[in-house]
Amino acid sequence: MQHETRTDHVALKNKALGPISILAPFSALIISVTLVIYFLIRYYVLEGFLVRRAYGSIYTDLSELNRRGFVNHHIAGFTKIVLLIVAAYPFICVTFGKATFQTAYVHGSVVTMGDILVVVAQTLIAMYIFELLYRVKLSPVAVMHHIGTILIGQTAIAISLRSVREPDAEIEFVLCTVWGTIKPFSCFFFLMTAY
């Protein structure tokens, strides 16, 4: 029996190695700005007036523990929807298409696919940091999940800064984004089949 070799073109296999984004060294700044934005949205918009007006006694009758969870779920849900919309195009183009991290996000723009993906990754990581700091009570599984996501996401970006020594940094970053994309859908599917 003759062993067949695959000759199809895998998108990631043929990509040139290089830095993910020129914004990668500014990850701490991106996370800091995002955390400040989360605070402002929580303090002045959600808790300040929006949640009370939208939900009334449903919100005001909750305990402090449940109020924090309620507000946090609004921030997390809104963040994930925005990130999904913003990151879908560069994720698909880089992971399955011919685009690289250095390809312009929009024709003629200085913003690259990698720039968008780094900002999205940092925004998601900041959301998990915010939840760890803001929520009063989290399950041990949620704590481990959040800490793991933070460390893996930050590591994937950090190793991309030294692509000469870490030649697979781009592929590892793409794998992290694939996991980050699949995970919410698998959780949603699991919840839907549980009922």
C-alpha positions as protocol buffer text, in pm:
chain_id: "A"
residue {
  index: 1
  type: MET
  ca { x: 0 y: 0 z: 0 }
}
residue {
  index: 2
  type: GLN
  ca { x: 142 y: 333 z: -108 }
}
residue {
  index: 3
  type: HIS
  ca { x: 147 y: 608 z: 151 }
}
residue {
  index: 4
  type: GLU
  ca { x: -11 y: 928 z: 20 }
}
residue {
  index: 5
  type: THR
  ca { x: 134 y: 1263 z: 110 }
}
residue {
  index: 6
  type: ARG
  ca { x: -88 y: 1562 z: 149 }
}
residue {
  index: 7
  type: THR
  ca { x: -14 y: 1848 z: -88 }
}
residue {
  index: 8
  type: ASP
  ca { x: -290 y: 2085 z: 16 }
}
residue {
  index: 9
  type: HIS
  ca { x: -181 y: 2427 z: 132 }
}
residue {
  index: 10
  type: VAL
  ca { x: -221 y: 2496 z: 498 }
}
residue {
  index: 11
  type: ALA
  ca { x: -256 y: 2869 z: 556 }
}
residue {
  index: 12
  type: LEU
  ca { x: -33 y: 2891 z: 861 }
}
residue {
  index: 13
  type: LYS
  ca { x: 242 y: 2668 z: 722 }
}
residue {
  index: 14
  type: ASN
  ca { x: 327 y: 2910 z: 442 }
}
residue {
  index: 15
  type: LYS
  ca { x: 331 y: 3234 z: 641 }
}
residue {
  index: 16
  type: ALA
  ca { x: 652 y: 3428 z: 690 }
}
residue {
  index: 17
  type: LEU
  ca { x: 760 y: 3468 z: 1049 }
}
residue {
  index: 18
  type: GLY
  ca { x: 761 y: 3810 z: 1204 }
}
residue {
  index: 19
  type: PRO
  ca { x: 626 y: 4010 z: 1495 }
}
residue {
  index: 20
  type: ILE
  ca { x: 254 y: 3990 z: 1558 }
}
residue {
  index: 21
  type: SER
  ca { x: 217 y: 4365 z: 1596 }
}
residue {
  index: 22
  type: ILE
  ca { x: 417 y: 4676 z: 1672 }
}
residue {
  index: 23
  type: LEU
  ca { x: 168 y: 4722 z: 1959 }
}
residue {
  index: 24
  type: ALA
  ca { x: 281 y: 4405 z: 2139 }
}
residue {
  index: 25
  type: PRO
  ca { x: 543 y: 4590 z: 2350 }
}
residue {
  index: 26
  type: PHE
  ca { x: 265 y: 4825 z: 2466 }
}
residue {
  index: 27
  type: SER
  ca { x: 46 y: 4546 z: 2605 }
}
residue {
  index: 28
  type: ALA
  ca { x: 61 y: 4685 z: 2959 }
}
residue {
  index: 29
  type: LEU
  ca { x: -62 y: 5023 z: 2836 }
}
residue {
  index: 30
  type: ILE
  ca { x: -346 y: 4861 z: 2639 }
}
residue {
  index: 31
  type: ILE
  ca { x: -454 y: 4657 z: 2941 }
}
residue {
  index: 32
  type: SER
  ca { x: -430 y: 4959 z: 3172 }
}
residue {
  index: 33
  type: VAL
  ca { x: -643 y: 5178 z: 2945 }
}
residue {
  index: 34
  type: THR
  ca { x: -896 y: 4897 z: 2905 }
}
residue {
  index: 35
  type: LEU
  ca { x: -923 y: 4848 z: 3282 }
}
residue {
  index: 36
  type: VAL
  ca { x: -980 y: 5223 z: 3329 }
}
residue {
  index: 37
  type: ILE
  ca { x: -1253 y: 5211 z: 3062 }
}
residue {
  index: 38
  type: TYR
  ca { x: -1417 y: 4915 z: 3238 }
}
residue {
  index: 39
  type: PHE
  ca { x: -1411 y: 5108 z: 3566 }
}
residue {
  index: 40
  type: LEU
  ca { x: -1566 y: 5418 z: 3406 }
}
residue {
  index: 41
  type: ILE
  ca { x: -1838 y: 5213 z: 3236 }
}
residue {
  index: 42
  type: ARG
  ca { x: -1913 y: 5023 z: 3558 }
}
residue {
  index: 43
  type: TYR
  ca { x: -1906 y: 5318 z: 3794 }
}
residue {
  index: 44
  type: TYR
  ca { x: -2056 y: 5601 z: 3590 }
}
residue {
  index: 45
  type: VAL
  ca { x: -2273 y: 5427 z: 3332 }
}
residue {
  index: 46
  type: LEU
  ca { x: -2395 y: 5092 z: 3462 }
}
residue {
  index: 47
  type: GLU
  ca { x: -2408 y: 5146 z: 3839 }
}
residue {
  index: 48
  type: GLY
  ca { x: -2454 y: 5521 z: 3800 }
}
residue {
  index: 49
  type: PHE
  ca { x: -2786 y: 5512 z: 3619 }
}
residue {
  index: 50
  type: LEU
  ca { x: -2832 y: 5261 z: 3335 }
}
residue {
  index: 51
  type: VAL
  ca { x: -2889 y: 4937 z: 3526 }
}
residue {
  index: 52
  type: ARG
  ca { x: -3127 y: 5099 z: 3776 }
}
residue {
  index: 53
  type: ARG
  ca { x: -3333 y: 5255 z: 3495 }
}
residue {
  index: 54
  type: ALA
  ca { x: -3333 y: 4945 z: 3278 }
}
residue {
  index: 55
  type: TYR
  ca { x: -3408 y: 4686 z: 3547 }
}
residue {
  index: 56
  type: GLY
  ca { x: -3558 y: 4885 z: 3835 }
}
residue {
  index: 57
  type: SER
  ca { x: -3640 y: 4673 z: 4138 }
}
residue {
  index: 58
  type: ILE
  ca { x: -3499 y: 4361 z: 3977 }
}
residue {
  index: 59
  type: TYR
  ca { x: -3155 y: 4517 z: 4026 }
}
residue {
  index: 60
  type: THR
  ca { x: -3212 y: 4715 z: 4344 }
}
residue {
  index: 61
  type: ASP
  ca { x: -3355 y: 4414 z: 4530 }
}
residue {
  index: 62
  type: LEU
  ca { x: -3042 y: 4206 z: 4466 }
}
residue {
  index: 63
  type: SER
  ca { x: -2780 y: 4150 z: 4734 }
}
residue {
  index: 64
  type: GLU
  ca { x: -2443 y: 4324 z: 4690 }
}
residue {
  index: 65
  type: LEU
  ca { x: -2291 y: 3992 z: 4585 }
}
residue {
  index: 66
  type: ASN
  ca { x: -2552 y: 3942 z: 4312 }
}
residue {
  index: 67
  type: ARG
  ca { x: -2539 y: 4307 z: 4202 }
}
residue {
  index: 68
  type: ARG
  ca { x: -2168 y: 4275 z: 4134 }
}
residue {
  index: 69
  type: GLY
  ca { x: -2224 y: 3958 z: 3937 }
}
residue {
  index: 70
  type: PHE
  ca { x: -2509 y: 4121 z: 3746 }
}
residue {
  index: 71
  type: VAL
  ca { x: -2300 y: 4425 z: 3650 }
}
residue {
  index: 72
  type: ASN
  ca { x: -2001 y: 4208 z: 3567 }
}
residue {
  index: 73
  type: HIS
  ca { x: -2209 y: 3992 z: 3333 }
}
residue {
  index: 74
  type: HIS
  ca { x: -2319 y: 4303 z: 3145 }
}
residue {
  index: 75
  type: ILE
  ca { x: -1960 y: 4419 z: 3102 }
}
residue {
  index: 76
  type: ALA
  ca { x: -1841 y: 4072 z: 3002 }
}
residue {
  index: 77
  type: GLY
  ca { x: -2129 y: 4012 z: 2760 }
}
residue {
  index: 78
  type: PHE
  ca { x: -2093 y: 4349 z: 2590 }
}
residue {
  index: 79
  type: THR
  ca { x: -1715 y: 4307 z: 2568 }
}
residue {
  index: 80
  type: LYS
  ca { x: -1740 y: 3960 z: 2411 }
}
residue {
  index: 81
  type: ILE
  ca { x: -1994 y: 4076 z: 2151 }
}
residue {
  index: 82
  type: VAL
  ca { x: -1779 y: 4376 z: 2052 }
}
residue {
  index: 83
  type: LEU
  ca { x: -1463 y: 4163 z: 2039 }
}
residue {
  index: 84
  type: LEU
  ca { x: -1632 y: 3898 z: 1828 }
}
residue {
  index: 85
  type: ILE
  ca { x: -1744 y: 4160 z: 1577 }
}
residue {
  index: 86
  type: VAL
  ca { x: -1406 y: 4338 z: 1566 }
}
residue {
  index: 87
  type: ALA
  ca { x: -1186 y: 4028 z: 1563 }
}
residue {
  index: 88
  type: ALA
  ca { x: -1383 y: 3801 z: 1328 }
}
residue {
  index: 89
  type: TYR
  ca { x: -1240 y: 3949 z: 1008 }
}
residue {
  index: 90
  type: PRO
  ca { x: -869 y: 3951 z: 1102 }
}
residue {
  index: 91
  type: PHE
  ca { x: -899 y: 3613 z: 1275 }
}
residue {
  index: 92
  type: ILE
  ca { x: -1045 y: 3444 z: 968 }
}
residue {
  index: 93
  type: CYS
  ca { x: -809 y: 3620 z: 726 }
}
residue {
  index: 94
  type: VAL
  ca { x: -494 y: 3532 z: 921 }
}
residue {
  index: 95
  type: THR
  ca { x: -592 y: 3184 z: 1036 }
}
residue {
  index: 96
  type: PHE
  ca { x: -755 y: 3051 z: 720 }
}
residue {
  index: 97
  type: GLY
  ca { x: -669 y: 3303 z: 448 }
}
residue {
  index: 98
  type: LYS
  ca { x: -358 y: 3446 z: 291 }
}
residue {
  index: 99
  type: ALA
  ca { x: -329 y: 3749 z: 518 }
}
residue {
  index: 100
  type: THR
  ca { x: -47 y: 3784 z: 769 }
}
residue {
  index: 101
  type: PHE
  ca { x: -33 y: 3976 z: 1093 }
}
residue {
  index: 102
  type: GLN
  ca { x: 131 y: 4260 z: 896 }
}
residue {
  index: 103
  type: THR
  ca { x: -152 y: 4284 z: 639 }
}
residue {
  index: 104
  type: ALA
  ca { x: -348 y: 4610 z: 658 }
}
residue {
  index: 105
  type: TYR
  ca { x: -683 y: 4576 z: 836 }
}
residue {
  index: 106
  type: VAL
  ca { x: -842 y: 4800 z: 574 }
}
residue {
  index: 107
  type: HIS
  ca { x: -679 y: 4876 z: 239 }
}
residue {
  index: 108
  type: GLY
  ca { x: -442 y: 5171 z: 282 }
}
residue {
  index: 109
  type: SER
  ca { x: -460 y: 5172 z: 663 }
}
residue {
  index: 110
  type: VAL
  ca { x: -158 y: 5168 z: 892 }
}
residue {
  index: 111
  type: VAL
  ca { x: -354 y: 4945 z: 1132 }
}
residue {
  index: 112
  type: THR
  ca { x: -269 y: 4580 z: 1072 }
}
residue {
  index: 113
  type: MET
  ca { x: -450 y: 4254 z: 1137 }
}
residue {
  index: 114
  type: GLY
  ca { x: -198 y: 4185 z: 1414 }
}
residue {
  index: 115
  type: ASP
  ca { x: -267 y: 4523 z: 1575 }
}
residue {
  index: 116
  type: ILE
  ca { x: -637 y: 4445 z: 1598 }
}
residue {
  index: 117
  type: LEU
  ca { x: -577 y: 4095 z: 1732 }
}
residue {
  index: 118
  type: VAL
  ca { x: -333 y: 4217 z: 1999 }
}
residue {
  index: 119
  type: VAL
  ca { x: -576 y: 4487 z: 2117 }
}
residue {
  index: 120
  type: VAL
  ca { x: -863 y: 4235 z: 2119 }
}
residue {
  index: 121
  type: ALA
  ca { x: -652 y: 3983 z: 2314 }
}
residue {
  index: 122
  type: GLN
  ca { x: -553 y: 4247 z: 2570 }
}
residue {
  index: 123
  type: THR
  ca { x: -914 y: 4364 z: 2603 }
}
residue {
  index: 124
  type: LEU
  ca { x: -1029 y: 4009 z: 2673 }
}
residue {
  index: 125
  type: ILE
  ca { x: -748 y: 3958 z: 2926 }
}
residue {
  index: 126
  type: ALA
  ca { x: -839 y: 4288 z: 3093 }
}
residue {
  index: 127
  type: MET
  ca { x: -1200 y: 4169 z: 3118 }
}
residue {
  index: 128
  type: TYR
  ca { x: -1085 y: 3861 z: 3311 }
}
residue {
  index: 129
  type: ILE
  ca { x: -860 y: 4070 z: 3537 }
}
residue {
  index: 130
  type: PHE
  ca { x: -1152 y: 4306 z: 3601 }
}
residue {
  index: 131
  type: GLU
  ca { x: -1374 y: 4014 z: 3696 }
}
residue {
  index: 132
  type: LEU
  ca { x: -1113 y: 3869 z: 3933 }
}
residue {
  index: 133
  type: LEU
  ca { x: -1084 y: 4205 z: 4108 }
}
residue {
  index: 134
  type: TYR
  ca { x: -1449 y: 4313 z: 4103 }
}
residue {
  index: 135
  type: ARG
  ca { x: -1650 y: 4001 z: 4180 }
}
residue {
  index: 136
  type: VAL
  ca { x: -1693 y: 3911 z: 4547 }
}
residue {
  index: 137
  type: LYS
  ca { x: -1725 y: 3538 z: 4491 }
}
residue {
  index: 138
  type: LEU
  ca { x: -1597 y: 3315 z: 4212 }
}
residue {
  index: 139
  type: SER
  ca { x: -1587 y: 2938 z: 4188 }
}
residue {
  index: 140
  type: PRO
  ca { x: -1244 y: 2774 z: 4200 }
}
residue {
  index: 141
  type: VAL
  ca { x: -1296 y: 2660 z: 3840 }
}
residue {
  index: 142
  type: ALA
  ca { x: -1368 y: 3018 z: 3728 }
}
residue {
  index: 143
  type: VAL
  ca { x: -1060 y: 3144 z: 3912 }
}
residue {
  index: 144
  type: MET
  ca { x: -838 y: 2880 z: 3749 }
}
residue {
  index: 145
  type: HIS
  ca { x: -992 y: 2951 z: 3409 }
}
residue {
  index: 146
  type: HIS
  ca { x: -940 y: 3326 z: 3436 }
}
residue {
  index: 147
  type: ILE
  ca { x: -583 y: 3297 z: 3565 }
}
residue {
  index: 148
  type: GLY
  ca { x: -498 y: 3042 z: 3295 }
}
residue {
  index: 149
  type: THR
  ca { x: -645 y: 3261 z: 3021 }
}
residue {
  index: 150
  type: ILE
  ca { x: -455 y: 3565 z: 3148 }
}
residue {
  index: 151
  type: LEU
  ca { x: -122 y: 3383 z: 3168 }
}
residue {
  index: 152
  type: ILE
  ca { x: -155 y: 3199 z: 2836 }
}
residue {
  index: 153
  type: GLY
  ca { x: -272 y: 3511 z: 2651 }
}
residue {
  index: 154
  type: GLN
  ca { x: 5 y: 3728 z: 2792 }
}
residue {
  index: 155
  type: THR
  ca { x: 266 y: 3460 z: 2724 }
}
residue {
  index: 156
  type: ALA
  ca { x: 154 y: 3422 z: 2362 }
}
residue {
  index: 157
  type: ILE
  ca { x: 201 y: 3795 z: 2308 }
}
residue {
  index: 158
  type: ALA
  ca { x: 526 y: 3815 z: 2507 }
}
residue {
  index: 159
  type: ILE
  ca { x: 701 y: 3538 z: 2316 }
}
residue {
  index: 160
  type: SER
  ca { x: 610 y: 3706 z: 1989 }
}
residue {
  index: 161
  type: LEU
  ca { x: 846 y: 3989 z: 2080 }
}
residue {
  index: 162
  type: ARG
  ca { x: 1139 y: 3756 z: 2021 }
}
residue {
  index: 163
  type: SER
  ca { x: 1037 y: 3582 z: 1699 }
}
residue {
  index: 164
  type: VAL
  ca { x: 1401 y: 3503 z: 1616 }
}
residue {
  index: 165
  type: ARG
  ca { x: 1432 y: 3288 z: 1927 }
}
residue {
  index: 166
  type: GLU
  ca { x: 1066 y: 3176 z: 1922 }
}
residue {
  index: 167
  type: PRO
  ca { x: 1001 y: 3092 z: 1557 }
}
residue {
  index: 168
  type: ASP
  ca { x: 657 y: 2945 z: 1628 }
}
residue {
  index: 169
  type: ALA
  ca { x: 530 y: 3248 z: 1821 }
}
residue {
  index: 170
  type: GLU
  ca { x: 282 y: 3345 z: 1548 }
}
residue {
  index: 171
  type: ILE
  ca { x: 139 y: 2995 z: 1532 }
}
residue {
  index: 172
  type: GLU
  ca { x: 109 y: 2981 z: 1911 }
}
residue {
  index: 173
  type: PHE
  ca { x: -71 y: 3317 z: 1910 }
}
residue {
  index: 174
  type: VAL
  ca { x: -312 y: 3191 z: 1642 }
}
residue {
  index: 175
  type: LEU
  ca { x: -377 y: 2876 z: 1846 }
}
residue {
  index: 176
  type: CYS
  ca { x: -461 y: 3095 z: 2146 }
}
residue {
  index: 177
  type: THR
  ca { x: -705 y: 3297 z: 1933 }
}
residue {
  index: 178
  type: VAL
  ca { x: -860 y: 2976 z: 1796 }
}
residue {
  index: 179
  type: TRP
  ca { x: -912 y: 2849 z: 2152 }
}
residue {
  index: 180
  type: GLY
  ca { x: -1047 y: 3188 z: 2257 }
}
residue {
  index: 181
  type: THR
  ca { x: -1293 y: 3178 z: 1970 }
}
residue {
  index: 182
  type: ILE
  ca { x: -1408 y: 2818 z: 2011 }
}
residue {
  index: 183
  type: LYS
  ca { x: -1441 y: 2824 z: 2391 }
}
residue {
  index: 184
  type: PRO
  ca { x: -1746 y: 3057 z: 2415 }
}
residue {
  index: 185
  type: PHE
  ca { x: -1929 y: 2860 z: 2146 }
}
residue {
  index: 186
  type: SER
  ca { x: -1854 y: 2528 z: 2318 }
}
residue {
  index: 187
  type: CYS
  ca { x: -1979 y: 2670 z: 2650 }
}
residue {
  index: 188
  type: PHE
  ca { x: -2296 y: 2798 z: 2481 }
}
residue {
  index: 189
  type: PHE
  ca { x: -2350 y: 2457 z: 2314 }
}
residue {
  index: 190
  type: PHE
  ca { x: -2294 y: 2280 z: 2648 }
}
residue {
  index: 191
  type: LEU
  ca { x: -2547 y: 2507 z: 2822 }
}
residue {
  index: 192
  type: MET
  ca { x: -2805 y: 2459 z: 2547 }
}
residue {
  index: 193
  type: THR
  ca { x: -2774 y: 2079 z: 2555 }
}
residue {
  index: 194
  type: ALA
  ca { x: -2793 y: 2072 z: 2936 }
}
residue {
  index: 195
  type: TYR
  ca { x: -3155 y: 2187 z: 2926 }
}
